[in-house]
Amino acid sequence: MKSKWHVVHVLSRTEKKVAERLENSGVAVYLPIQKQLRQWSDRKKWVGMVVVSGYVFVKITDSEQVFVLQVPGVSRFLKHNGIPVCVSETEMQRFKNFVEKAENRKIEFNTEIIPVGAPITIQAGRFKGFSGEIVEHKNKHKLSVKLSNFGHFFITLSPEDVSMVSG
């Protein structure tokens, strides 16, 4: 049986610990982490922040679902119409590349259905080759990347990035 990427819902603020437990059990895990500069009253510090709060991606066979559900902190598998959501290998690789290339630009996650925008491919710069949709929101250009049946990921593009797109 072939393993597929599944989306696992975890208890609040346990994403890193659950991912560690799953990895220690031999499960392939992807937890998107992004460095963000956080401000405290006495200092600033770069910290690794989870991109998708409450979720961890696991690459498992269908028969391994029961094992994953037994890991402390795991709540359930995300389902769409009663069927566990699976993300294709291609989409998962595209998402991983998206998170990696975003560097310190804040990624926002949204599960709301967004209006269909103009399809684009970025032609130059660090996001070269990414396809998605441009969405206008409060006068900022955003690139949207969709993972089927899960949600959209956004990153704000600079005016230079926006000028380097093609439809």
N, C-alpha and C positions, 0 to 999 in steps of 0.2 A: 504494500500500500504506500502510495506516495505522500510525503509530508507537504503541508500547505501552511501558509501564514494565516493564523487566526488572531482575532482581537479579543483580549481578555480584560474584563473589567476587574479592578482591584479596589480594595478598601482605600479610603481617602488617605493621601500622603504616605502610601506604602509602596509606591511604584519601584523605587530603587531596591528596597529590601526584597520584594517579591521577585524582581528580575534576578537578583543575586541568588536567591533560593532555587529558582528554576534553572539557572546556569549551573549551579553546584550539583543539580540532579541530572545534568546532561541534556537539558532541553535548550534548543537554539532560541535565543531571545533577542529582541531588538527593543531597546528603550531609548527613544530619541531624547537626547540631552543637548541643551544649548547653553553656552556660557553667556551670562548676563552680568553687567556691573550693578551691584546692589549698594544702596546708600544706607548707612546706619548713622546715628547721631555723631559718632566719633570717628568713623572711617568709611572707606569705600572698599569693596572687595568683589572680585570676579568669582561667581559661583555657578555650578552646573544646575540648570533648571530643567525640569521635565517639560517637554514640548506639549504633550497630550496628557493632561492631568487625569488620573483615574484609569489609565489604560496601559497595557503592555502587549507587545506583539510576540507571538510564539510560533515557531515553525514545527508542527507536529502532524502525526497521522491522526485520523479520526479515532482510532482505538486508544490514543494517548490522552484524549480529552478528560477521561475520568481521573487519571493521575494528576493532571494539571489542576483540576478542581479541588484536589485534596491538599494542595500547597497552602500553608497558612497565608492569609491576606488575599487570596484569589476569591472573588465573589461569584463571577459567572462569565460565560462566553457572550460576547455581543452577538445578537441575532437580528436578522432582518426577515420578516415574515416567518418566524419560527425556525429559521435555518441559520446555523452559525455563520457569521460573516467571515469570508476568506478574501485575502488580498493576494493578487497574482504576484508571482516572482518579479515580473517586469515592473508592476506598480510599486512594489516594495523597494526595489533597487532605485527607482526614480525618486521615491520619497527619501530614502537614505542619502542620495546624492543632493537632493534639495536641502536637507537639514545640514549636511556637511558644507555646502557652498554658501549657505546663509551666513556663516561665521557669526559675527556679533549683531547682525540685524535681527530684530525681534520677529519671531514667527508667531502668528496668531492662528488658533484653531477654531473652526466653526462648523457645527453640524446642521445649521439652517440651510434650506435650499436657497441658493442665490440665483438671481436672474442670469440668463444666458448672455454672455458678453462676446466680444470679438475674440476668436481664437488667434493666438499669437505664438511665435517662436522667437526667443531672444537670440540675436545674431552675434553679439559681441559681449565682452566683459565676463565677469565671474559666473554669470548664469547662462552663458552661451549654450544653446541647444535645448534649453527648457521650453516646454510647450505648456500652455495653460490658457487662462482667460484674464483679460484686464477688467478690473472692477473699479468703478469710481466710488469713493467713499470719503466724504468730508474733504474733498479736493486733494486726496492723496491717491496715487496710482498704486494698485496692488495686483500682484500676480497670484492667481488661484490655481492650485494643483489639487485635483480630486482623486481620492482613493475610493473605489467603487463601494457603495453601500455603507460608507463610514463617515465621510465628511470632507471638508475642504481645508487646505492649508494656505495661508496668505503670507506674503512678504511685501513690504513697501518697497517700491522701486524708486530710485532717484530719477530726476528728469533725464539724466544721461542714459540710464538703463532703458527708460521708456522710449527714447528716440532710436534705440537700437533694436526695434522689434519689427517683425513682418507678419502680415496676416495670412 
